[in-house]
Amino acid sequence: MDTSRPLTANIIELLELDAYIERQEAGPSVTSVTQSALREFLAVQRLKELEHRPAPGPIKITPAEPGSGRYDIGIDHDRYLAEPE
């Protein structure tokens, strides 16, 4: 601090500094950071559990009746879906 200036200037600077410090947001506490990290970890673990569930049973595909549609849809499905009905 510059001591050659009047005392009132130094007091004003100190008051402005105090006001500036009070306006600053305090950082998060360690507890809140830990809780947030734990919540995120548990959410990710839950998603992993849901993604790796076994199928409820064997897949059952019923074949179409002969003559019920086109024969090449499985091979050329993009062209078939792009054609208007």
Phi and psi restraints in degrees (range 20) as a CNS / XPLOR table:
assign (resid 1 and name C) (resid 2 and name N)
       (resid 2 and name CA) (resid 2 and name C) 1.0 -79.4 20.0 2
assign (resid 2 and name N) (resid 2 and name CA)
       (resid 2 and name C) (resid 3 and name N) 1.0 115.4 20.0 2
assign (resid 2 and name C) (resid 3 and name N)
       (resid 3 and name CA) (resid 3 and name C) 1.0 -87.5 20.0 2
assign (resid 3 and name N) (resid 3 and name CA)
       (resid 3 and name C) (resid 4 and name N) 1.0 -7.6 20.0 2
assign (resid 3 and name C) (resid 4 and name N)
       (resid 4 and name CA) (resid 4 and name C) 1.0 -82.1 20.0 2
assign (resid 4 and name N) (resid 4 and name CA)
       (resid 4 and name C) (resid 5 and name N) 1.0 -13.4 20.0 2
assign (resid 4 and name C) (resid 5 and name N)
       (resid 5 and name CA) (resid 5 and name C) 1.0 -84.7 20.0 2
assign (resid 5 and name N) (resid 5 and name CA)
       (resid 5 and name C) (resid 6 and name N) 1.0 164.5 20.0 2
assign (resid 5 and name C) (resid 6 and name N)
       (resid 6 and name CA) (resid 6 and name C) 1.0 -62.9 20.0 2
assign (resid 6 and name N) (resid 6 and name CA)
       (resid 6 and name C) (resid 7 and name N) 1.0 154.3 20.0 2
assign (resid 6 and name C) (resid 7 and name N)
       (resid 7 and name CA) (resid 7 and name C) 1.0 -62.2 20.0 2
assign (resid 7 and name N) (resid 7 and name CA)
       (resid 7 and name C) (resid 8 and name N) 1.0 -34.7 20.0 2
assign (resid 7 and name C) (resid 8 and name N)
       (resid 8 and name CA) (resid 8 and name C) 1.0 -63.1 20.0 2
assign (resid 8 and name N) (resid 8 and name CA)
       (resid 8 and name C) (resid 9 and name N) 1.0 -35.9 20.0 2
assign (resid 8 and name C) (resid 9 and name N)
       (resid 9 and name CA) (resid 9 and name C) 1.0 -64.6 20.0 2
assign (resid 9 and name N) (resid 9 and name CA)
       (resid 9 and name C) (resid 10 and name N) 1.0 -42.1 20.0 2
assign (resid 9 and name C) (resid 10 and name N)
       (resid 10 and name CA) (resid 10 and name C) 1.0 -66.2 20.0 2
assign (resid 10 and name N) (resid 10 and name CA)
       (resid 10 and name C) (resid 11 and name N) 1.0 -39.0 20.0 2
assign (resid 10 and name C) (resid 11 and name N)
       (resid 11 and name CA) (resid 11 and name C) 1.0 -65.7 20.0 2
assign (resid 11 and name N) (resid 11 and name CA)
       (resid 11 and name C) (resid 12 and name N) 1.0 -42.1 20.0 2
assign (resid 11 and name C) (resid 12 and name N)
       (resid 12 and name CA) (resid 12 and name C) 1.0 -61.7 20.0 2
assign (resid 12 and name N) (resid 12 and name CA)
       (resid 12 and name C) (resid 13 and name N) 1.0 -43.4 20.0 2
assign (resid 12 and name C) (resid 13 and name N)
       (resid 13 and name CA) (resid 13 and name C) 1.0 -61.4 20.0 2
assign (resid 13 and name N) (resid 13 and name CA)
       (resid 13 and name C) (resid 14 and name N) 1.0 -41.1 20.0 2
assign (resid 13 and name C) (resid 14 and name N)
       (resid 14 and name CA) (resid 14 and name C) 1.0 -65.3 20.0 2
assign (resid 14 and name N) (resid 14 and name CA)
       (resid 14 and name C) (resid 15 and name N) 1.0 -40.7 20.0 2
assign (resid 14 and name C) (resid 15 and name N)
       (resid 15 and name CA) (resid 15 and name C) 1.0 -65.3 20.0 2
assign (resid 15 and name N) (resid 15 and name CA)
       (resid 15 and name C) (resid 16 and name N) 1.0 -40.9 20.0 2
assign (resid 15 and name C) (resid 16 and name N)
       (resid 16 and name CA) (resid 16 and name C) 1.0 -64.6 20.0 2
assign (resid 16 and name N) (resid 16 and name CA)
       (resid 16 and name C) (resid 17 and name N) 1.0 -39.2 20.0 2
assign (resid 16 and name C) (resid 17 and name N)
       (resid 17 and name CA) (resid 17 and name C) 1.0 -64.4 20.0 2
assign (resid 17 and name N) (resid 17 and name CA)
       (resid 17 and name C) (resid 18 and name N) 1.0 -44.1 20.0 2
assign (resid 17 and name C) (resid 18 and name N)
       (resid 18 and name CA) (resid 18 and name C) 1.0 -61.3 20.0 2
assign (resid 18 and name N) (resid 18 and name CA)
       (resid 18 and name C) (resid 19 and name N) 1.0 -43.2 20.0 2
assign (resid 18 and name C) (resid 19 and name N)
       (resid 19 and name CA) (resid 19 and name C) 1.0 -63.4 20.0 2
assign (resid 19 and name N) (resid 19 and name CA)
       (resid 19 and name C) (resid 20 and name N) 1.0 -39.8 20.0 2
assign (resid 19 and name C) (resid 20 and name N)
       (resid 20 and name CA) (resid 20 and name C) 1.0 -63.3 20.0 2
assign (resid 20 and name N) (resid 20 and name CA)
       (resid 20 and name C) (resid 21 and name N) 1.0 -44.9 20.0 2
assign (resid 20 and name C) (resid 21 and name N)
       (resid 21 and name CA) (resid 21 and name C) 1.0 -63.7 20.0 2
assign (resid 21 and name N) (resid 21 and name CA)
       (resid 21 and name C) (resid 22 and name N) 1.0 -40.2 20.0 2
assign (resid 21 and name C) (resid 22 and name N)
       (resid 22 and name CA) (resid 22 and name C) 1.0 -66.4 20.0 2
assign (resid 22 and name N) (resid 22 and name CA)
       (resid 22 and name C) (resid 23 and name N) 1.0 -29.6 20.0 2
assign (resid 22 and name C) (resid 23 and name N)
       (resid 23 and name CA) (resid 23 and name C) 1.0 -75.1 20.0 2
assign (resid 23 and name N) (resid 23 and name CA)
       (resid 23 and name C) (resid 24 and name N) 1.0 -18.8 20.0 2
assign (resid 23 and name C) (resid 24 and name N)
       (resid 24 and name CA) (resid 24 and name C) 1.0 -71.4 20.0 2
assign (resid 24 and name N) (resid 24 and name CA)
       (resid 24 and name C) (resid 25 and name N) 1.0 140.3 20.0 2
assign (resid 24 and name C) (resid 25 and name N)
       (resid 25 and name CA) (resid 25 and name C) 1.0 -76.0 20.0 2
assign (resid 25 and name N) (resid 25 and name CA)
       (resid 25 and name C) (resid 26 and name N) 1.0 141.2 20.0 2
assign (resid 25 and name C) (resid 26 and name N)
       (resid 26 and name CA) (resid 26 and name C) 1.0 -77.6 20.0 2
assign (resid 26 and name N) (resid 26 and name CA)
       (resid 26 and name C) (resid 27 and name N) 1.0 145.1 20.0 2
assign (resid 26 and name C) (resid 27 and name N)
       (resid 27 and name CA) (resid 27 and name C) 1.0 -69.0 20.0 2
assign (resid 27 and name N) (resid 27 and name CA)
       (resid 27 and name C) (resid 28 and name N) 1.0 162.8 20.0 2
assign (resid 27 and name C) (resid 28 and name N)
       (resid 28 and name CA) (resid 28 and name C) 1.0 -68.4 20.0 2
assign (resid 28 and name N) (resid 28 and name CA)
       (resid 28 and name C) (resid 29 and name N) 1.0 151.2 20.0 2
assign (resid 28 and name C) (resid 29 and name N)
       (resid 29 and name CA) (resid 29 and name C) 1.0 -76.2 20.0 2
assign (resid 29 and name N) (resid 29 and name CA)
       (resid 29 and name C) (resid 30 and name N) 1.0 160.5 20.0 2
assign (resid 29 and name C) (resid 30 and name N)
       (resid 30 and name CA) (resid 30 and name C) 1.0 -61.3 20.0 2
assign (resid 30 and name N) (resid 30 and name CA)
       (resid 30 and name C) (resid 31 and name N) 1.0 -38.6 20.0 2
assign (resid 30 and name C) (resid 31 and name N)
       (resid 31 and name CA) (resid 31 and name C) 1.0 -61.8 20.0 2
assign (resid 31 and name N) (resid 31 and name CA)
       (resid 31 and name C) (resid 32 and name N) 1.0 -45.9 20.0 2
assign (resid 31 and name C) (resid 32 and name N)
       (resid 32 and name CA) (resid 32 and name C) 1.0 -67.5 20.0 2
assign (resid 32 and name N) (resid 32 and name CA)
       (resid 32 and name C) (resid 33 and name N) 1.0 -36.2 20.0 2
assign (resid 32 and name C) (resid 33 and name N)
       (resid 33 and name CA) (resid 33 and name C) 1.0 -65.9 20.0 2
assign (resid 33 and name N) (resid 33 and name CA)
       (resid 33 and name C) (resid 34 and name N) 1.0 -42.8 20.0 2
assign (resid 33 and name C) (resid 34 and name N)
       (resid 34 and name CA) (resid 34 and name C) 1.0 -64.1 20.0 2
assign (resid 34 and name N) (resid 34 and name CA)
       (resid 34 and name C) (resid 35 and name N) 1.0 -44.5 20.0 2
assign (resid 34 and name C) (resid 35 and name N)
       (resid 35 and name CA) (resid 35 and name C) 1.0 -62.8 20.0 2
assign (resid 35 and name N) (resid 35 and name CA)
       (resid 35 and name C) (resid 36 and name N) 1.0 -41.9 20.0 2
assign (resid 35 and name C) (resid 36 and name N)
       (resid 36 and name CA) (resid 36 and name C) 1.0 -63.3 20.0 2
assign (resid 36 and name N) (resid 36 and name CA)
       (resid 36 and name C) (resid 37 and name N) 1.0 -44.0 20.0 2
assign (resid 36 and name C) (resid 37 and name N)
       (resid 37 and name CA) (resid 37 and name C) 1.0 -64.4 20.0 2
assign (resid 37 and name N) (resid 37 and name CA)
       (resid 37 and name C) (resid 38 and name N) 1.0 -40.3 20.0 2
assign (resid 37 and name C) (resid 38 and name N)
       (resid 38 and name CA) (resid 38 and name C) 1.0 -65.9 20.0 2
assign (resid 38 and name N) (resid 38 and name CA)
       (resid 38 and name C) (resid 39 and name N) 1.0 -41.7 20.0 2
assign (resid 38 and name C) (resid 39 and name N)
       (resid 39 and name CA) (resid 39 and name C) 1.0 -60.6 20.0 2
assign (resid 39 and name N) (resid 39 and name CA)
       (resid 39 and name C) (resid 40 and name N) 1.0 -44.0 20.0 2
assign (resid 39 and name C) (resid 40 and name N)
       (resid 40 and name CA) (resid 40 and name C) 1.0 -64.6 20.0 2
assign (resid 40 and name N) (resid 40 and name CA)
       (resid 40 and name C) (resid 41 and name N) 1.0 -43.0 20.0 2
assign (resid 40 and name C) (resid 41 and name N)
       (resid 41 and name CA) (resid 41 and name C) 1.0 -60.6 20.0 2
assign (resid 41 and name N) (resid 41 and name CA)
       (resid 41 and name C) (resid 42 and name N) 1.0 -46.5 20.0 2
assign (resid 41 and name C) (resid 42 and name N)
       (resid 42 and name CA) (resid 42 and name C) 1.0 -65.8 20.0 2
assign (resid 42 and name N) (resid 42 and name CA)
       (resid 42 and name C) (resid 43 and name N) 1.0 -36.3 20.0 2
assign (resid 42 and name C) (resid 43 and name N)
       (resid 43 and name CA) (resid 43 and name C) 1.0 -65.0 20.0 2
assign (resid 43 and name N) (resid 43 and name CA)
       (resid 43 and name C) (resid 44 and name N) 1.0 -42.0 20.0 2
assign (resid 43 and name C) (resid 44 and name N)
       (resid 44 and name CA) (resid 44 and name C) 1.0 -65.0 20.0 2
assign (resid 44 and name N) (resid 44 and name CA)
       (resid 44 and name C) (resid 45 and name N) 1.0 -41.4 20.0 2
assign (resid 44 and name C) (resid 45 and name N)
       (resid 45 and name CA) (resid 45 and name C) 1.0 -62.7 20.0 2
assign (resid 45 and name N) (resid 45 and name CA)
       (resid 45 and name C) (resid 46 and name N) 1.0 -40.3 20.0 2
assign (resid 45 and name C) (resid 46 and name N)
       (resid 46 and name CA) (resid 46 and name C) 1.0 -64.0 20.0 2
assign (resid 46 and name N) (resid 46 and name CA)
       (resid 46 and name C) (resid 47 and name N) 1.0 -41.8 20.0 2
assign (resid 46 and name C) (resid 47 and name N)
       (resid 47 and name CA) (resid 47 and name C) 1.0 -63.5 20.0 2
assign (resid 47 and name N) (resid 47 and name CA)
       (resid 47 and name C) (resid 48 and name N) 1.0 -39.9 20.0 2
assign (resid 47 and name C) (resid 48 and name N)
       (resid 48 and name CA) (resid 48 and name C) 1.0 -62.4 20.0 2
assign (resid 48 and name N) (resid 48 and name CA)
       (resid 48 and name C) (resid 49 and name N) 1.0 -39.4 20.0 2
assign (resid 48 and name C) (resid 49 and name N)
       (resid 49 and name CA) (resid 49 and name C) 1.0 -63.1 20.0 2
assign (resid 49 and name N) (resid 49 and name CA)
       (resid 49 and name C) (resid 50 and name N) 1.0 -41.0 20.0 2
assign (resid 49 and name C) (resid 50 and name N)
       (resid 50 and name CA) (resid 50 and name C) 1.0 -69.8 20.0 2
assign (resid 50 and name N) (resid 50 and name CA)
       (resid 50 and name C) (resid 51 and name N) 1.0 -33.5 20.0 2
assign (resid 50 and name C) (resid 51 and name N)
       (resid 51 and name CA) (resid 51 and name C) 1.0 -72.6 20.0 2
assign (resid 51 and name N) (resid 51 and name CA)
       (resid 51 and name C) (resid 52 and name N) 1.0 -26.5 20.0 2
assign (resid 51 and name C) (resid 52 and name N)
       (resid 52 and name CA) (resid 52 and name C) 1.0 -108.6 20.0 2
assign (resid 52 and name N) (resid 52 and name CA)
       (resid 52 and name C) (resid 53 and name N) 1.0 30.8 20.0 2
assign (resid 52 and name C) (resid 53 and name N)
       (resid 53 and name CA) (resid 53 and name C) 1.0 -76.3 20.0 2
assign (resid 53 and name N) (resid 53 and name CA)
       (resid 53 and name C) (resid 54 and name N) 1.0 142.4 20.0 2
assign (resid 53 and name C) (resid 54 and name N)
       (resid 54 and name CA) (resid 54 and name C) 1.0 -71.7 20.0 2
assign (resid 54 and name N) (resid 54 and name CA)
       (resid 54 and name C) (resid 55 and name N) 1.0 156.8 20.0 2
assign (resid 54 and name C) (resid 55 and name N)
       (resid 55 and name CA) (resid 55 and name C) 1.0 -62.8 20.0 2
assign (resid 55 and name N) (resid 55 and name CA)
       (resid 55 and name C) (resid 56 and name N) 1.0 147.2 20.0 2
assign (resid 55 and name C) (resid 56 and name N)
       (resid 56 and name CA) (resid 56 and name C) 1.0 -67.9 20.0 2
assign (resid 56 and name N) (resid 56 and name CA)
       (resid 56 and name C) (resid 57 and name N) 1.0 -19.4 20.0 2
assign (resid 56 and name C) (resid 57 and name N)
       (resid 57 and name CA) (resid 57 and name C) 1.0 -179.2 20.0 2
assign (resid 57 and name N) (resid 57 and name CA)
       (resid 57 and name C) (resid 58 and name N) 1.0 -179.1 20.0 2
assign (resid 57 and name C) (resid 58 and name N)
       (resid 58 and name CA) (resid 58 and name C) 1.0 -68.9 20.0 2
assign (resid 58 and name N) (resid 58 and name CA)
       (resid 58 and name C) (resid 59 and name N) 1.0 149.3 20.0 2
assign (resid 58 and name C) (resid 59 and name N)
       (resid 59 and name CA) (resid 59 and name C) 1.0 -74.3 20.0 2
assign (resid 59 and name N) (resid 59 and name CA)
       (resid 59 and name C) (resid 60 and name N) 1.0 139.3 20.0 2
assign (resid 59 and name C) (resid 60 and name N)
       (resid 60 and name CA) (resid 60 and name C) 1.0 -118.7 20.0 2
assign (resid 60 and name N) (resid 60 and name CA)
       (resid 60 and name C) (resid 61 and name N) 1.0 108.3 20.0 2
assign (resid 60 and name C) (resid 61 and name N)
       (resid 61 and name CA) (resid 61 and name C) 1.0 -107.3 20.0 2
assign (resid 61 and name N) (resid 61 and name CA)
       (resid 61 and name C) (resid 62 and name N) 1.0 122.0 20.0 2
assign (resid 61 and name C) (resid 62 and name N)
       (resid 62 and name CA) (resid 62 and name C) 1.0 -94.5 20.0 2
assign (resid 62 and name N) (resid 62 and name CA)
       (resid 62 and name C) (resid 63 and name N) 1.0 122.9 20.0 2
assign (resid 62 and name C) (resid 63 and name N)
       (resid 63 and name CA) (resid 63 and name C) 1.0 -69.0 20.0 2
assign (resid 63 and name N) (resid 63 and name CA)
       (resid 63 and name C) (resid 64 and name N) 1.0 150.7 20.0 2
assign (resid 63 and name C) (resid 64 and name N)
       (resid 64 and name CA) (resid 64 and name C) 1.0 -74.3 20.0 2
assign (resid 64 and name N) (resid 64 and name CA)
       (resid 64 and name C) (resid 65 and name N) 1.0 156.5 20.0 2
assign (resid 64 and name C) (resid 65 and name N)
       (resid 65 and name CA) (resid 65 and name C) 1.0 -66.5 20.0 2
assign (resid 65 and name N) (resid 65 and name CA)
       (resid 65 and name C) (resid 66 and name N) 1.0 143.2 20.0 2
assign (resid 65 and name C) (resid 66 and name N)
       (resid 66 and name CA) (resid 66 and name C) 1.0 -58.8 20.0 2
assign (resid 66 and name N) (resid 66 and name CA)
       (resid 66 and name C) (resid 67 and name N) 1.0 134.1 20.0 2
assign (resid 66 and name C) (resid 67 and name N)
       (resid 67 and name CA) (resid 67 and name C) 1.0 82.0 20.0 2
assign (resid 67 and name N) (resid 67 and name CA)
       (resid 67 and name C) (resid 68 and name N) 1.0 9.9 20.0 2
assign (resid 67 and name C) (resid 68 and name N)
       (resid 68 and name CA) (resid 68 and name C) 1.0 -87.2 20.0 2
assign (resid 68 and name N) (resid 68 and name CA)
       (resid 68 and name C) (resid 69 and name N) 1.0 -6.1 20.0 2
assign (resid 68 and name C) (resid 69 and name N)
       (resid 69 and name CA) (resid 69 and name C) 1.0 -174.3 20.0 2
assign (resid 69 and name N) (resid 69 and name CA)
       (resid 69 and name C) (resid 70 and name N) 1.0 -163.4 20.0 2
assign (resid 69 and name C) (resid 70 and name N)
       (resid 70 and name CA) (resid 70 and name C) 1.0 -81.1 20.0 2
assign (resid 70 and name N) (resid 70 and name CA)
       (resid 70 and name C) (resid 71 and name N) 1.0 153.1 20.0 2
assign (resid 70 and name C) (resid 71 and name N)
       (resid 71 and name CA) (resid 71 and name C) 1.0 -87.3 20.0 2
assign (resid 71 and name N) (resid 71 and name CA)
       (resid 71 and name C) (resid 72 and name N) 1.0 -20.0 20.0 2
assign (resid 71 and name C) (resid 72 and name N)
       (resid 72 and name CA) (resid 72 and name C) 1.0 -107.9 20.0 2
assign (resid 72 and name N) (resid 72 and name CA)
       (resid 72 and name C) (resid 73 and name N) 1.0 17.0 20.0 2
assign (resid 72 and name C) (resid 73 and name N)
       (resid 73 and name CA) (resid 73 and name C) 1.0 -63.0 20.0 2
assign (resid 73 and name N) (resid 73 and name CA)
       (resid 73 and name C) (resid 74 and name N) 1.0 -39.9 20.0 2
assign (resid 73 and name C) (resid 74 and name N)
       (resid 74 and name CA) (resid 74 and name C) 1.0 -65.2 20.0 2
assign (resid 74 and name N) (resid 74 and name CA)
       (resid 74 and name C) (resid 75 and name N) 1.0 -29.3 20.0 2
assign (resid 74 and name C) (resid 75 and name N)
       (resid 75 and name CA) (resid 75 and name C) 1.0 -86.3 20.0 2
assign (resid 75 and name N) (resid 75 and name CA)
       (resid 75 and name C) (resid 76 and name N) 1.0 -43.7 20.0 2
assign (resid 75 and name C) (resid 76 and name N)
       (resid 76 and name CA) (resid 76 and name C) 1.0 -121.5 20.0 2
assign (resid 76 and name N) (resid 76 and name CA)
       (resid 76 and name C) (resid 77 and name N) 1.0 50.7 20.0 2
assign (resid 76 and name C) (resid 77 and name N)
       (resid 77 and name CA) (resid 77 and name C) 1.0 -65.3 20.0 2
assign (resid 77 and name N) (resid 77 and name CA)
       (resid 77 and name C) (resid 78 and name N) 1.0 -32.1 20.0 2
assign (resid 77 and name C) (resid 78 and name N)
       (resid 78 and name CA) (resid 78 and name C) 1.0 -62.6 20.0 2
assign (resid 78 and name N) (resid 78 and name CA)
       (resid 78 and name C) (resid 79 and name N) 1.0 -45.6 20.0 2
assign (resid 78 and name C) (resid 79 and name N)
       (resid 79 and name CA) (resid 79 and name C) 1.0 -65.2 20.0 2
assign (resid 79 and name N) (resid 79 and name CA)
       (resid 79 and name C) (resid 80 and name N) 1.0 -40.4 20.0 2
assign (resid 79 and name C) (resid 80 and name N)
       (resid 80 and name CA) (resid 80 and name C) 1.0 -62.1 20.0 2
assign (resid 80 and name N) (resid 80 and name CA)
       (resid 80 and name C) (resid 81 and name N) 1.0 -43.2 20.0 2
assign (resid 80 and name C) (resid 81 and name N)
       (resid 81 and name CA) (resid 81 and name C) 1.0 -72.0 20.0 2
assign (resid 81 and name N) (resid 81 and name CA)
       (resid 81 and name C) (resid 82 and name N) 1.0 -25.6 20.0 2
assign (resid 81 and name C) (resid 82 and name N)
       (resid 82 and name CA) (resid 82 and name C) 1.0 -80.4 20.0 2
assign (resid 82 and name N) (resid 82 and name CA)
       (resid 82 and name C) (resid 83 and name N) 1.0 -21.8 20.0 2
assign (resid 82 and name C) (resid 83 and name N)
       (resid 83 and name CA) (resid 83 and name C) 1.0 -75.0 20.0 2
assign (resid 83 and name N) (resid 83 and name CA)
       (resid 83 and name C) (resid 84 and name N) 1.0 138.4 20.0 2
assign (resid 83 and name C) (resid 84 and name N)
       (resid 84 and name CA) (resid 84 and name C) 1.0 -71.1 20.0 2
assign (resid 84 and name N) (resid 84 and name CA)
       (resid 84 and name C) (resid 85 and name N) 1.0 152.3 20.0 2
